[in-house]
Amino acid sequence: MVLLGFVCLLHKSLVVDAVNPFNNNALETNFSVNSGGHTYARSMNIGTTQFSDVSSGTFLNVAGPVAIGSSYTTFPASGNGLIVEGNVGIGTTCPGYKLDVNGTIRSKEWIVENFTACDFVFEPDYKRMDYKEKEKFFKENRHLQRIASAKESDVNGMKAGETISGIIMNVEENSLDIIDLYKENKEVKKENTEIKQELKEIKKRNETIKRRV
């Protein structure tokens, strides 16, 4: 790294700037020198005059947008944002994805864009499995339709968009199955009521015949 511009030493911090060491383009590096003559950067402040030391818990303090990656140097990050060209790893030294986290993630919202909607389930020409077909599928595969098996998930992990899509499809199919069962149950109740009425009439006629005899 080559630094060109105004350089001054202030309270064990290195300030580099073309004009003013205290404007929003300032870079400060707190350093110390050991007995071997080596220089160690303890903390760095970029774009801010509010100097922070490692004692405050901050090693890098940046006021402004940051872009990482040779292809991203001409793309300014919005606001005080951060854009990264390569993969980002948290809790791992070998990230294999754009964001690879070895740990628990907590958030208030999660948006999956590459998502297959399942509204086709409600189309009139869509054919759902009947209970015999579902029973056969469960016995042979031991998992829901369009949901990865436990063995596959153990090896490849669970794909959120694919899994959510599969769950929604199964819920929608089950909802339609419940409606069909409700209709069938309603018809059965109606038939039972009619049968009970017929039995009541038959019993009444039998009693009339007995009295005559």
Helices and strands as residue ranges (DSSP letters): E 6-10, E 13-17, E 27-33, E 39-46, G 54-56, E 60-62, E 66-68, G 70-72, E 82-84, E 88-90, E 99-101, G 119-122, H 131-141, H 150-156, H 160-212
